[in-house]
Amino acid sequence: MITHPGTQRRRGQRVTSTVILGTILASTAHAVPTLPPTGKRALLGWLRARVYASTFIPEPVPHPSASAHGPYVRTWYSPVLIEDLRMGRSPFRKGAAMVKDLYLEGPNAPPVGYAVMRKVRSRSGPTGRGWFFSETFDGTNDALRIGRGLPVCTGCHRSGVDYLLSPFRP
């Protein structure tokens, strides 16, 4: 039998730590992030691929928007945000996030844009710099607003519970 570096015997089983570590690293190298990325290109790709639809919980249907996000929206909540809401936690924890699908041509048409909030610090701060915001009405890099504590976003969201305005609770 050939023994490789990092090979150990435990209770009659051979455990190859080098191979296990290599497998873990290889499997996570191409893993898709479950939270919205904070870089423009990565975020737009993540949104277009609708990654959030596999792990976030949505509002039941698109509905008239009560804000500046266009005529119709549908909000998706991350697992961290859902847990924080259920536990009555505020401020929300780092990793809380939401994605809004923006519908400009009616609730039955496909979404044409997105608005994103992601908690990137444990404290939101008075100007919302603890939140990463993004919005695009056409899903392109050219029309993308992006950054922490964006005044165009925090101007409205400041009145919400830790910057969350949506009344829906999953």
Backbone torsions as a table, in degrees:
resi	resn	phi	psi	omega
1	MET	NA	137.1	177.5
2	ILE	-92.4	130.6	178.5
3	THR	-105.2	126.4	179.4
4	HIS	-95.5	156.1	176.2
5	PRO	-58.1	139.6	178.7
6	GLY	88.2	1.5	-179.3
7	THR	-86.8	133.1	179.7
8	GLN	-134.0	157.2	174.3
9	ARG	-111.0	129.3	176.9
10	ARG	-137.2	122.6	177.5
11	ARG	47.3	44.8	176.0
12	GLY	80.5	-1.5	179.4
13	GLN	-110.6	144.3	177.0
14	ARG	-94.2	126.5	179.4
15	VAL	-115.3	119.3	-179.6
16	THR	-102.7	97.2	-175.5
17	SER	-65.1	-33.9	-179.9
18	THR	-64.6	-44.4	-179.6
19	VAL	-67.8	-42.5	179.2
20	ILE	-62.2	-47.6	179.3
21	LEU	-61.3	-42.8	178.8
22	GLY	-62.3	-40.1	178.5
23	THR	-64.8	-43.6	178.9
24	ILE	-61.9	-46.8	-179.6
25	LEU	-63.5	-40.5	-179.8
26	ALA	-67.0	-38.3	-178.1
27	SER	-73.0	-27.8	179.6
28	THR	-91.1	-13.3	-178.7
29	ALA	-63.5	-32.8	-178.6
30	HIS	-112.0	17.0	-179.7
31	ALA	-68.6	141.3	178.3
32	VAL	-85.5	130.0	-179.3
33	PRO	-66.3	140.4	178.2
34	THR	-83.3	-20.0	175.6
35	LEU	-98.1	151.4	178.4
36	PRO	-58.9	128.5	176.0
37	PRO	-64.7	156.9	-179.5
38	THR	-99.9	-0.4	175.1
39	GLY	-94.5	145.9	-175.2
40	LYS	-55.5	-58.7	-174.9
41	ARG	-61.1	-46.7	-179.4
42	ALA	-64.1	-40.7	-179.6
43	LEU	-63.8	-47.6	-179.7
44	LEU	-61.2	-40.5	176.8
45	GLY	-64.1	-41.6	179.3
46	TRP	-63.1	-42.8	179.9
47	LEU	-67.9	-46.2	-179.5
48	ARG	-61.9	-34.3	178.6
49	ALA	-77.9	-7.4	180.0
50	ARG	54.1	42.2	179.5
51	VAL	-56.6	-38.8	-178.4
52	TYR	-59.2	-27.9	-178.3
53	ALA	-64.6	-18.5	-179.5
54	SER	-91.5	-16.3	-177.6
55	THR	-130.0	-19.7	-179.8
56	PHE	-90.4	156.1	178.0
57	ILE	-102.3	126.4	-176.1
58	PRO	-94.2	161.0	164.0
59	GLU	-63.3	156.0	-174.9
60	PRO	-57.1	-43.4	-176.9
61	VAL	-150.9	161.6	171.3
62	PRO	-60.5	145.9	-177.0
63	HIS	-144.1	164.5	177.4
64	PRO	-57.3	137.4	-179.2
65	SER	-79.6	141.0	176.1
66	ALA	-99.7	11.1	-175.4
67	SER	-137.8	-164.1	-177.0
68	ALA	-85.3	17.0	-176.9
69	HIS	-89.1	14.8	180.0
70	GLY	103.2	-177.9	-173.5
71	PRO	-70.8	-34.6	-178.8
72	TYR	-135.6	145.2	179.7
73	VAL	-141.1	161.4	169.1
74	ARG	-143.5	122.5	-175.2
75	THR	-100.7	138.0	177.6
76	TRP	-114.2	133.5	-176.1
77	TYR	-109.5	135.1	177.4
78	SER	-72.6	157.6	177.5
79	PRO	-55.9	-39.2	179.2
80	VAL	-63.7	-44.5	179.7
81	LEU	-64.9	-41.1	177.7
82	ILE	-59.2	-46.8	-179.9
83	GLU	-63.3	-42.5	179.0
84	ASP	-61.7	-41.7	178.4
85	LEU	-64.9	-43.3	-179.8
86	ARG	-65.6	-33.1	-179.7
87	MET	-86.7	-6.2	-178.1
88	GLY	73.1	23.8	-178.1
89	ARG	-76.8	130.1	171.9
90	SER	-156.9	127.4	6.5
91	PRO	-69.7	157.8	178.7
92	PHE	-70.6	158.2	180.0
93	ARG	-77.2	157.9	171.7
94	LYS	-56.7	134.2	-177.8
95	GLY	102.3	-12.0	173.1
96	ALA	-65.7	139.0	-177.6
97	ALA	-154.4	157.3	171.5
98	MET	-143.7	152.6	175.2
99	VAL	-128.8	131.5	175.0
100	LYS	-108.1	124.8	168.5
101	ASP	-80.3	133.0	-179.2
102	LEU	-107.4	125.8	-178.2
103	TYR	-113.8	111.1	-178.8
104	LEU	-95.4	-20.3	-175.9
105	GLU	-108.8	18.1	178.9
106	GLY	114.6	159.5	-174.7
107	PRO	-70.3	-15.7	-179.6
108	ASN	-97.1	-7.3	177.3
109	ALA	-83.7	161.1	176.4
110	PRO	-66.9	150.7	176.6
111	PRO	-64.5	144.9	-179.6
112	VAL	-111.3	-12.1	-179.7
113	GLY	-151.4	-178.4	-174.8
114	TYR	-147.0	150.2	168.2
115	ALA	-126.6	138.6	-174.6
116	VAL	-131.5	138.7	169.1
117	MET	-128.6	134.4	176.1
118	ARG	-141.4	126.9	179.4
119	LYS	-76.6	118.2	-176.3
120	VAL	-110.7	-8.1	175.6
121	ARG	-135.6	156.9	179.6
122	SER	-68.9	-30.3	177.5
123	ARG	-107.2	136.1	-179.8
124	SER	-76.4	-34.8	-178.1
125	GLY	79.7	160.0	-176.0
126	PRO	-67.0	-20.6	179.8
127	THR	-109.6	9.5	176.5
128	GLY	76.5	19.0	-178.1
129	ARG	-70.6	-9.4	174.4
130	GLY	-79.1	-5.2	178.9
131	TRP	-114.2	137.8	170.0
132	PHE	-94.7	130.3	179.5
133	PHE	-121.1	151.0	174.4
134	SER	-154.0	145.7	175.7
135	GLU	-152.8	135.9	173.4
136	THR	-143.6	133.0	179.4
137	PHE	-92.1	-6.7	178.3
138	ASP	-132.7	9.4	175.7
139	GLY	69.8	20.7	179.7
140	THR	-117.1	162.0	177.7
141	ASN	-65.5	-32.0	-177.8
142	ASP	-65.6	-35.0	-175.6
143	ALA	-101.0	16.3	-173.1
144	LEU	-89.9	125.9	167.6
145	ARG	-98.3	134.3	-174.5
146	ILE	-153.9	140.2	174.1
147	GLY	152.2	173.6	177.9
148	ARG	-87.2	134.3	175.4
149	GLY	60.8	36.2	-178.6
150	LEU	-58.9	122.5	-178.9
151	PRO	-56.9	-35.2	179.3
152	VAL	-63.3	-27.3	178.5
153	CYS	-91.0	-48.7	-175.3
154	THR	-68.5	-23.1	177.6
155	GLY	-54.3	-41.8	177.5
156	CYS	-89.1	-46.7	-172.7
157	HIS	-67.7	-18.9	179.3
158	ARG	-55.2	-31.3	-177.0
159	SER	-80.1	-5.0	-179.8
160	GLY	-87.2	179.4	175.6
161	VAL	-77.4	110.2	-175.1
162	ASP	47.2	45.6	176.9
163	TYR	74.4	6.3	176.5
164	LEU	-94.9	118.1	179.9
165	LEU	-94.9	-30.9	-172.5
166	SER	-58.3	130.1	178.9
167	PRO	-80.3	-14.1	-178.3
168	PHE	-64.7	137.0	175.7
169	ARG	-128.1	115.3	-178.9
170	PRO	-64.3	NA	NA
